[in-house]
Amino acid sequence: MARLVVMGGGVSGHTAATFAKKWLGSKHEVVVVTPNSLWNWIPSNIWVGVGEMKKEDVTFALAPIYKKAGIDFRQAKAISIHPEGNASGDKPYITIEYTSKEKEGQKEELTYDYLINATGPKLNFAATPGLGDANGIGEHTVSVCTADHAVHASHELHKVFQKAKTKNKKF
């Protein structure tokens, strides 16, 4: 039995894991490692940002989906990749750090036979002064990159509409 580890549970990672499990069946193990408990359909975040949808409309819990599909779900972030193994063996592994409330901060070495890196982008709004903080939320910036960003964008857009309704047209 081989173990396929998929780092990332976004559009690419989720798609890779679900198809791999379908094609490989129960003879092989598929493990998804992602720091998020929710999956987010990012293309619809714009509708959250303009107030037409809610965060709950564009997200769903990953654990029950993966359980039903027979996929091992680890709510954790991958912090290092060791394709050569270590001093005690040549089996490749990744080091993960759990982000779930039950295991938060615990680290584990997760071995693999095959690895898919589908972690997606690391947003860094704070790298540009004035653009935003580490969460991507700034005084002069709105984003729909994540569901939480889209909720913030919706609130900011609502403020603009409220100002437009007043006599003070300064933005």
N, C-alpha and C positions, 0 to 999 in steps of 0.2 A: 504494500500500500504506500503510495506517495502522498506527500503533503504539499499542497499549493497554498502559499500565504499571499494574500492580497493586501498591500498597504494602501489604505484609502477606501472610504465608503461613499464617495461622491458619485457622480454620474458614471465615470469610467470604471472605478473600482467596483461599484455595485453591479454594473453590467457584466464586467469580467467575471466576478464571483458567481453570479447567478447562472450565467451560461456555462461556466466551467463545471459547476456542480451538476447541471443538467446533462452535460456531455460525459462527465466522468462517473456519475452515479455514486453509489455507496462504496465502491471499491477503493476510492481515493478520498482524502480529506481536503476540504477547502476551508481556510481560516481567513476571516476578514479582521483587520486591525484598523480601527479608526477612532479618533478621540471624541467623536460626536455620537450622541445617542439617537439623534434624529437625522433622517435623510431629507435633503432639501432639493426640490425641483427648481433650480436656479433660474431658468428662463421665465418662470412665472413671478419671480421676485418683483419685477417691474409693476405688476398689478397690486402687490402689497404696497409698494412705494407710492402709488397714486390713490390708494385707499379703496380699490375695487375688490381686493381679497384680503383675508387675514393670514397671519403667519401659519395658523393651523391648516389652512387650505393648501399650503405649498410644502408642508413637512409631514413626515410620519415616523413612528418609532421603528428603529432597525431591528431590535432584539426579536420581536415576535415574527418578523418576516424571515429572518435568518434561521430561527428555530424551526419554523415550518418547512423551510427548504433543506434542512439538514446541514446548514453551514455553521461552523464554529465562529461565534462573534466575540471579539475582544474589544471592549471599549477602552482603548489605550492609544497612546501615540508612540510611533516608532522613533527611537532616539539614536539608534546606530544600526548599521548593517555590517555583518562579518561574513563575507562570502568564502573566506578561507578557514573559517572555524576559529579555534583558539588553541592554547597550549595543550589542553587536555584532549583535543580531537579535531578532526578536519571537517566535521559536519557544519555546514553553513547555518547561521542563525541571525536573527535580529534581536536587539534589546528593545523591549517595550516598557512603557510606564503607564499604568492604569490611570484613567481619568474619571472612572465611575465613582460614585459616592462610597460604594462598598469596599473598593480596593484602591482608592485614590493614593497616588504616590508609590505604590508597590511596583517593583521592577521584576521583569522576568526575561529569560532568554528563550526565544521561540525558534526552534529549528525548522528548517524547510528543505524540500527537495527542489521546489520551483518557487520563484518569487516574482510578483508583479508589483511594480512601484507605480501606483496611481494616486499619489498624495495630492496632486493639484497644486495651485499656487499658494505661496505664503504671502498674504497681504501685509504690506508694511507702510501704512499711511504716515506713520510717525517719522519716516526717513526724510520726508519733505516738510520743512518747517511751515506750520500753518495749515497743512493739509488735513491733519487729524491726529488722534492719539493712537495708542497701540491697538485699540479696538476698532479703529477706522472711523471714529465719530469725531468730527471737528466742528469748529465754529463756522467755517467757511466751506464745508464739504458735506455732501450726502452721497450715499452709495447704495446700490442694490446688490452688492456682491454676495451677501448672506441674507438670510431671512431677518435676522436682527437689524442689519443695516437698513433693510427695506422698511421695517417698522419705524425706525428713526426717520427715514426719508419721508414717510407718510406724515409723521408729526410735523416735520419742518415745512412740508408743502402746505399743510393745514394752516400753519402760522402765516405763511405768505398770503393765502387766501383771506385770512382774517384781517391782515393789514390792508389788503386791497379794498376791503369793504369799508374801511374807515376813511376819514378825510385826510389822514396823514399817508400820503402815497410814497413816502421814503422807504426804501428797502435797504 
